[in-house]
Amino acid sequence: MSVFMDLNLSYTNDKSRMQSLIETAAHLGYSTVAINYTYELTIKKSKVPVPTPIKDLMEKLPIVQGRCRPIRVLNRLTVVMSEQCHFKKTGREFSAYDLLAVQPATEKLFHAVERGIMFEVSYSAAIRDSTMRRYTIANAVSLVETCKGKNLILSSAAEKPLELRGPYDISNLGLLFGLSDGDAKEAVSSACRSVVLHGETRKTAGGIVHTMKCCSETPDQQEAPPADCEAPAAKRAKQLTE
Amino acid sequence: MRAELDQTPRSLLVSERSSFRDQKTRIRAQVEQLHFNYKVSVLLPECCSAPPHLDSIFNTFNSFYLIRNLPVYELLDKNFLETAVYQGSVYGVSYRTRIDEDNCVALTPKGHLTLSLDKDSFEILGVEGKPSRFNHRTKCRFVVSVDLTDSSMAPGGRGYQRLLTGLRSRLQLKTDFLLSHYPGGGASLQALLSRYDWSEHRPQISRHTLTDLSCPALLTSDLQSCDPHSFMEWVGAVDANVSCENSSSSFLSSLVCPEPRTTVSRALSVSVCGLLLPHDVHRLIQEIRCYLEQPHLESWVCLTVHGYADSPVSWGDNEHSVLKGGENFYSLLMFQDDTYHLHLATGAHDTCPP
């Protein structure tokens, strides 16, 4: 298993509420959270929102309860699409975000997205309203049946700290949706980790090569700064010997 | 909706009846094998204050040490191995690390070092290990188990060097660490402690006097009135100070004392918390046996010992993990005639207790 994550904390302009959300998440035991900015693709002249730097949001990130590390905060963008539009996910305005999500508003788009990555079920709507609770459970049960419990993450979409629940509680909620014990726990841990790693590979070439711009101190340097290649921690290509 | 909603995650309860005077009794081994004990609670019925001998045992539990941010390669330090690990019994477990989230470390008294690592850390470390028994779909947790007393792990040897290099330069694993040593106490650990931020701690003792406590009746050695599960639930409720009244006006607890029941006018519950050694648990058991030899109103005492929920190993060197709960504990119900009922319990991600 990996650390617990909640990859959907709704962004508000209220800085103290955001701080409170992050503190509550750390207190509940989440090691990584993602602040979700929403962007409507179909509204003309709407610009992709620029994420607030985490440093400006909170100077010192709180320590996760029961561990000795501070909580990790990521930025996430959810693109709401209600008709087939051209969406270029490698655009510069998206590079500020660690995670990209798509919220299809029609069934047609839903099928298009289907061959994609992970599905997400948010639970805070179920906390706010009883009718939404029924819909959430019904839809989640259908989703779990279709994807057989794999490639699913559970997150809050919380707007207030009171709408957050602890990771083990959400893992139990997953049982209501039809997940097994192991799958439900993975939906708040390992599956979220896969999503975050996948998000990191968007900024790399093929998920292997990561380039970093080197700052050169002398401005009149002729040659271009070299690219720093950093292979991920684990694998090296086998040396073929003849 | 699936029908399995009424099922809870698997748990194991092993119950055993024997006598301390029986030649084949395994109680000593069973107590020894649970290396990392977090809490010991004793329930003494018809007793309002512990007798002095019993109290002195509680007060003389071994001290333990907390080292902040210890680099794990220090556990392979040649001097530490020679003065502490090879000589006596060192008990060490990482502190404030969650077994299902973080990298955890355990050092058992026989010199076994167990590292429970997540996938990235295991691949960076580059030492031989096995995938965890409790991996679900993907292999995301690995266990590296090393016998420090084995000849292949002698300082300077290849296996030793590889692990040392891995922990020192590749992975650089640092964790808060709880450490205790038997019998030498702190002297043999001083060299290691002096290099880092450390503090010595005494186990915390708390005492509660309970009045009008409902207990299962007919608690005698040859007849236990209720089944082990109900009995364990009741012991847990008493230890956690949860009411077993099940009154209609309260929705907090619907736990009840198993029938047939009796009421004890007063009882004493004593808990000791910290890194507690099996040796001290033994001394406590012997002292409780002496206490029971004298005539009392109620002829039984219940002792419960809890293991660390986030320890990489539970009994022996068996791997331990947490699914929903990381319980690994045993409850010893002792009687006047030197007989006992032993209940050993673990959660879903654990092996069968001995």
Chai-1 contact restraints between the chains, C-beta under 6 A:
chainA,res_idxA,chainB,res_idxB,connection_type,confidence,min_distance_angstrom,max_distance_angstrom,comment,restraint_id
A,M1,B,D100,contact,1.0,0.0,6.0,A-B,restraint_1
A,S2,B,D118,contact,1.0,0.0,6.0,A-B,restraint_2
A,S2,B,C140,contact,1.0,0.0,6.0,A-B,restraint_3
A,V3,B,E101,contact,1.0,0.0,6.0,A-B,restraint_4
A,R67,B,R96,contact,1.0,0.0,6.0,A-B,restraint_5
A,C68,B,R96,contact,1.0,0.0,6.0,A-B,restraint_6
A,G178,B,R2,contact,1.0,0.0,6.0,A-B,restraint_7
A,D181,B,P9,contact,1.0,0.0,6.0,A-B,restraint_8
A,G182,B,H136,contact,1.0,0.0,6.0,A-B,restraint_9
A,E186,B,H136,contact,1.0,0.0,6.0,A-B,restraint_10
A,S190,B,C140,contact,1.0,0.0,6.0,A-B,restraint_11
A,A233,B,I124,contact,1.0,0.0,6.0,A-B,restraint_12
A,A234,B,E123,contact,1.0,0.0,6.0,A-B,restraint_13
